[in-house]
Amino acid sequence: MNVAADSCFIGQGSEMVDRFSSASTWERADARWPNHEQRTLICTRVSDETHDVRTFVFSTADGQLFSFEPGQFMTVSAQIDGKEISRCYTISSPPTRPYALSITVKRTPGGVMSNWLHENMKAGVELKAFGPSGVFTPSSGPALKSLYLSAGSGVTPLMSMTRAALDLGLNRDIVFVHSARTPEDIIFRKELAALCGVSGKLRVIHICEAPGNKADWSGPVGRLDLELLMEHVPDFRDREVFICGPAGYMDASRKMLVDSGHDASRYHQESFNFAETVECAEQPACAPAGQAGYTVRLARSGREFTMDASQTVLAAARKAGVPLPSSCSQGICGTCKTRVLEGSVEMKHNGGIRPREIEKGMRLMCCSRPTSDLVLDL
Ligand SMILES: Cc1cc2nc3c(=O)[nH]c(=O)nc-3n(C[C@H](O)[C@H](O)[C@H](O)COP(=O)(O)OP(=O)(O)OC[C@H]3O[C@@H](n4cnc5c(N)ncnc54)[C@H](O)[C@@H]3O)c2cc1C
């Protein structure tokens, strides 16, 4: 990192913000990987971050580059005990390093994919993945001053953003407050400390729920609260907030910010837990079951099925034996984003699609119900 070059960006204020916060910065024609396209990744390296968190680094067999926005995730799939299992993982590496892509995975007790990855993923092992998705990116909230809040494995999208900002030499004003159970659970601790040494405008604060076995922990102990925030980030109300962590942590943090006068329109969150997200695919149908059937035609494959408005298009397609790319089924991950060429749907999503994509006719099939016959770009 060239600190002299770094500081010459400071005066260019909004121009630099736009570069970091513009989706087009990260788009590379030679590295396009649509989110409905599944590719084979090859693991090149595995490293331990903590006792239960590992980073897996991948490249492609033909050395293809990766383009994505910092903060996006991909949906990986593997055959586990004879079943195809898919899960979303944030790309923890920054898009500024397009030859290698990493995910950082915390073992979930009893969890199928996280444990499989920890036990089986080694250099040379292949993994299938759909292209990058998600709208939890700097382009969702351009700003000169940011506050990144994370807990546990929720650190990953914010790490990609931080690495990208520093790789580009953007001396952005970022305060990164990460909560962990104990000092031993802090992910990317050393690297974040090193990055603070590179940019004087990056500040990292770790909060531990308990001091754990490290008798020398001198940082804050407890949970993130207003007193701690006021002490470490007194100007938090002026900052664009990006938050990722367990649902309880995000709910409490959001309430704390709103109650203390932070502008809710400058708050952006990513949930890793589909079960805790509100309405979408599981909400009551918007039309009674058995209502007149609609025909859904897939323009590219020529396949066709019928359905009624009590089902989502994704559920009906699955029932009809027509495989559509999907992952979360909750309107979050964006894997099932599809252009509706003819007809209309009613969609209730949870942030997995951008307004400009909706304007272009894209819809999420997992949370869209038909209001007419449909022709889809599939
Ligand atoms: C957008 C997004 C990005 C994400 N990014 C990351 C990331 O960067 N890093 C990361 O570590 N995670 C991330 N996640 C979470 C990740 O997708 C997985 O949810 C997580 O790894 C757990 O998956 P698993 O297959 O191991 O667990 P699962 O098998 O899905 O199990 C989850 C929990 O449910 C319990 N369970 C499973 N089956 C049953 C059952 N039949 N009855 C009762 N309980 C059951 C398990 O014991 C476990 O506690 C992300 C999620 C999303 C949506």
The ligand as a Tripos MOL2 file, in Angstrom:
@<TRIPOS>MOLECULE
LIG
   53    58     1     0     0
SMALL
NO_CHARGES

@<TRIPOS>ATOM
      1 C1        -26.4560  -14.1370    2.2950 C.3       1 LIG1
      2 C2        -25.7920  -15.1110    3.2540 C.ar      1 LIG1
      3 C3        -24.4270  -15.0590    3.4350 C.ar      1 LIG1
      4 C4        -23.8000  -15.9330    4.3420 C.ar      1 LIG1
      5 N1        -22.4620  -15.8260    4.5460 N.ar      1 LIG1
      6 C5        -21.8680  -16.6310    5.4510 C.ar      1 LIG1
      7 C6        -20.4610  -16.4980    5.7160 C.ar      1 LIG1
      8 O1        -19.7580  -15.6610    5.1340 O.2       1 LIG1
      9 N2        -19.9080  -17.3410    6.6380 N.ar      1 LIG1
     10 C7        -20.6540  -18.2810    7.3280 C.ar      1 LIG1
     11 O2        -20.0970  -19.0080    8.1410 O.2       1 LIG1
     12 N3        -21.9930  -18.3920    7.0950 N.ar      1 LIG1
     13 C8        -22.6000  -17.6210    6.1790 C.ar      1 LIG1
     14 N4        -23.9410  -17.7570    5.9240 N.ar      1 LIG1
     15 C9        -24.6860  -18.8520    6.6010 C.3       1 LIG1
     16 C10       -24.5900  -20.1180    5.7530 C.3       1 LIG1
     17 O3        -25.3060  -19.9700    4.5430 O.3       1 LIG1
     18 C11       -25.1900  -21.3460    6.4380 C.3       1 LIG1
     19 O4        -26.5010  -21.0350    6.8370 O.3       1 LIG1
     20 C12       -24.3930  -21.8090    7.6440 C.3       1 LIG1
     21 O5        -23.0510  -22.1330    7.2650 O.3       1 LIG1
     22 C13       -25.0400  -23.0710    8.2460 C.3       1 LIG1
     23 O6        -25.1890  -24.0270    7.2360 O.3       1 LIG1
     24 P1        -25.0630  -25.5730    7.5560 P.3       1 LIG1
     25 O7        -25.4390  -26.3210    6.3200 O.co2     1 LIG1
     26 O8        -23.7730  -25.8970    8.1880 O.co2     1 LIG1
     27 O9        -26.1660  -25.7480    8.6720 O.3       1 LIG1
     28 P2        -27.6400  -26.3360    8.4630 P.3       1 LIG1
     29 O10       -27.5780  -27.7700    8.1180 O.co2     1 LIG1
     30 O11       -28.3930  -25.4390    7.5670 O.co2     1 LIG1
     31 O12       -28.1560  -26.2290    9.9390 O.3       1 LIG1
     32 C14       -28.3480  -24.9630   10.5710 C.3       1 LIG1
     33 C15       -28.8570  -25.2290   11.9940 C.3       1 LIG1
     34 O13       -30.0710  -25.9110   11.9340 O.3       1 LIG1
     35 C16       -29.9940  -27.1080   12.6660 C.3       1 LIG1
     36 N5        -30.7290  -28.1160   11.9020 N.ar      1 LIG1
     37 C17       -30.4210  -28.6130   10.6920 C.ar      1 LIG1
     38 N6        -31.3580  -29.4920   10.3000 N.ar      1 LIG1
     39 C18       -32.2710  -29.5260   11.2920 C.ar      1 LIG1
     40 C19       -33.4730  -30.2120   11.5030 C.ar      1 LIG1
     41 N7        -33.9410  -31.0840   10.6040 N.pl3     1 LIG1
     42 N8        -34.1620  -29.9940   12.6450 N.ar      1 LIG1
     43 C20       -33.7130  -29.1210   13.5600 C.ar      1 LIG1
     44 N9        -32.5750  -28.4260   13.4280 N.ar      1 LIG1
     45 C21       -31.8710  -28.6340   12.3180 C.ar      1 LIG1
     46 C22       -28.5210  -27.4620   12.7580 C.3       1 LIG1
     47 O14       -28.2250  -28.2020   13.9010 O.3       1 LIG1
     48 C23       -27.9170  -26.1020   12.8190 C.3       1 LIG1
     49 O15       -27.9060  -25.6170   14.1330 O.3       1 LIG1
     50 C24       -24.5660  -16.8960    5.0400 C.ar      1 LIG1
     51 C25       -25.9540  -16.9430    4.8250 C.ar      1 LIG1
     52 C26       -26.5390  -16.0710    3.9490 C.ar      1 LIG1
     53 C27       -28.0110  -16.1460    3.7550 C.3       1 LIG1
@<TRIPOS>BOND
     1     1     2 1
     2     2     3 ar
     3     2    52 ar
     4     3     4 ar
     5     4     5 ar
     6     4    50 ar
     7     5     6 ar
     8     6     7 ar
     9     6    13 1
    10     7     8 2
    11     7     9 ar
    12     9    10 ar
    13    10    11 2
    14    10    12 ar
    15    12    13 ar
    16    13    14 ar
    17    14    15 1
    18    14    50 ar
    19    15    16 1
    20    16    17 1
    21    16    18 1
    22    18    19 1
    23    18    20 1
    24    20    21 1
    25    20    22 1
    26    22    23 1
    27    23    24 1
    28    24    25 2
    29    24    26 1
    30    24    27 1
    31    27    28 1
    32    28    29 2
    33    28    30 1
    34    28    31 1
    35    31    32 1
    36    32    33 1
    37    33    34 1
    38    33    48 1
    39    34    35 1
    40    35    36 1
    41    35    46 1
    42    36    37 ar
    43    36    45 ar
    44    37    38 ar
    45    38    39 ar
    46    39    40 ar
    47    39    45 ar
    48    40    41 1
    49    40    42 ar
    50    42    43 ar
    51    43    44 ar
    52    44    45 ar
    53    46    47 1
    54    46    48 1
    55    48    49 1
    56    50    51 ar
    57    51    52 ar
    58    52    53 1
@<TRIPOS>SUBSTRUCTURE
     1 LIG1         1 GROUP 0 **** ****
